[in-house]
Amino acid sequence: MIQRIQTVYLLLVAILSFVSLISSVGYFTLADEVIATFSNFTFSSELTFKSTGPYALGVLLILVILLSLMSIMLFRKRMRQLRLTIISSILLVGYVVVYVLFAYFYKENIDLILEPEQSVFHLRFVSVFPVLSLILNILAINGIRKDEALVRSLDRLR
């Protein structure tokens, strides 16, 4: 199980997703002063700004973690493992899209309150982890396909 490279890739996806889940993913500044922070479950601001937390981001990452761990356990059922990894990749793409939408939404609302001044959104290094996870998922998909091709070629020889 561990000796297969796609297992290592999927384990790294789960670890990177977990680190991204528990970390702050961005912040807003105004004149070099932090005015709001943005994480996967919460948005906290010093301004009188009413908003709900970006729970969709946290839920998507939790699903990616669960799918990656389930996919690791299905090392004997390669086609099921392939499907779960593809679904996990789609969820990671969805995470990136929703992340951009939330950041844009929060920036627009902060700028409405600050009227003449413009806030600046800063990404944290952890924000890159879902993109790295997507790349690792693609590498895992290629490894699973190679394993399946190898098993099918060995079945033909029997």
C-alpha positions in Angstrom: 0.0 0.0 0.0 2.6 2.6 1.0 5.1 1.5 -1.6 2.9 2.7 -4.4 3.7 6.3 -5.3 0.0 7.3 -5.7 -0.5 6.5 -2.0 2.2 8.9 -1.1 0.6 11.6 -3.3 -2.8 11.0 -1.8 -1.4 11.1 1.7 0.3 14.5 0.9 -3.0 15.8 -0.5 -4.7 14.9 2.8 -1.9 16.5 4.9 -1.8 19.7 2.8 -5.6 20.0 2.9 -5.6 19.6 6.7 -2.9 22.2 7.1 -4.9 24.5 4.8 -8.1 23.8 6.8 -6.7 24.9 10.1 -4.8 27.9 8.9 -5.8 31.5 7.9 -5.8 31.8 4.1 -5.7 35.5 3.7 -6.0 39.0 5.2 -7.0 42.5 4.2 -4.9 45.5 4.9 -5.4 49.3 4.8 -2.3 51.4 5.1 -0.2 48.5 6.3 -2.7 47.7 9.1 -4.6 44.4 9.1 -8.3 45.2 9.1 -9.7 41.7 8.4 -8.6 38.0 8.4 -10.0 35.3 6.3 -9.9 31.5 7.1 -11.8 28.5 5.8 -14.6 28.8 8.4 -14.5 32.4 9.6 -14.2 36.0 8.5 -13.3 38.4 11.2 -13.2 42.1 10.6 -12.7 45.2 12.7 -15.3 47.0 10.6 -19.0 47.0 11.2 -19.5 44.4 8.5 -22.2 41.8 8.8 -21.3 38.6 7.0 -21.5 34.9 7.3 -18.4 32.7 7.4 -17.1 31.0 4.3 -18.2 27.6 5.5 -18.2 26.2 2.0 -14.5 26.4 1.9 -14.1 24.3 5.1 -16.6 21.7 4.0 -14.9 21.3 0.6 -11.5 20.7 2.3 -13.0 18.2 4.8 -14.5 16.3 1.8 -11.2 16.3 0.0 -9.4 15.0 3.1 -12.0 12.2 3.6 -11.9 11.2 -0.1 -8.1 11.1 -0.1 -8.0 8.9 2.9 -10.7 6.6 1.5 -8.9 6.4 -1.8 -5.7 5.3 0.1 -7.6 2.5 1.7 -9.0 1.3 -1.7 -5.6 0.4 -3.1 -6.9 -3.0 -4.3 -9.9 -1.5 -6.2 -8.1 0.8 -8.6 -11.1 1.9 -10.6 -12.9 3.0 -7.5 -9.7 4.7 -6.2 -9.5 6.5 -9.6 -13.1 7.8 -9.4 -12.6 9.1 -5.8 -9.4 10.9 -6.8 -11.1 12.5 -9.8 -14.0 13.6 -7.5 -11.4 15.0 -5.1 -9.8 16.9 -7.9 -13.1 18.4 -9.0 -13.7 19.5 -5.4 -10.3 21.1 -5.2 -11.0 23.1 -8.4 -14.3 24.1 -6.8 -12.5 25.2 -3.7 -10.2 27.5 -5.7 -13.2 29.0 -7.5 -15.2 29.5 -4.2 -12.1 31.0 -2.5 -11.7 33.6 -5.3 -15.4 34.4 -5.1 -15.3 34.9 -1.3 -12.2 37.0 -1.5 -13.7 39.2 -4.2 -17.0 39.5 -2.2 -15.3 40.4 1.0 -13.1 42.9 -0.7 -16.0 44.6 -2.4 -17.9 44.9 0.9 -14.9 46.3 2.8 -14.3 48.8 0.0 -17.9 49.9 0.2 -17.5 50.7 3.9 -14.1 52.4 3.5 -15.5 54.4 0.5 -12.6 56.6 -0.6 -9.8 54.2 0.4 -9.1 50.8 -1.1 -8.2 47.7 0.9 -5.6 45.3 -0.3 -6.1 41.5 -0.1 -3.0 39.4 0.7 -2.7 35.7 0.2 -1.0 33.6 2.8 1.4 30.8 1.7 -1.2 28.3 2.8 -3.5 29.4 0.0 -1.2 27.6 -2.5 -1.8 24.2 -0.8 -5.1 23.4 -2.6 -3.4 24.1 -5.9 -0.5 21.8 -4.9 -3.0 19.2 -3.8 -4.7 19.4 -7.2 -1.3 18.8 -8.9 -0.6 15.8 -6.5 -4.1 14.4 -7.3 -3.3 14.6 -11.0 0.0 12.7 -10.4 -1.9 10.1 -8.3 -4.5 9.7 -11.1 -1.6 9.0 -13.6 -0.1 6.5 -11.2 -3.4 4.7 -10.7 -3.9 4.5 -14.4 -0.4 3.0 -14.9 -1.1 0.4 -12.2 -4.4 -0.5 -13.8 -2.7 -0.8 -17.2 0.0 -3.1 -15.7 -2.6 -5.4 -14.1 -4.6 -5.6 -17.3 -1.5 -6.5 -19.3 -0.6 -9.2 -16.8 -4.1 -10.6 -17.0 -3.8 -10.9 -20.8 -0.6 -13.0 -20.4 -2.4 -15.7 -18.3 
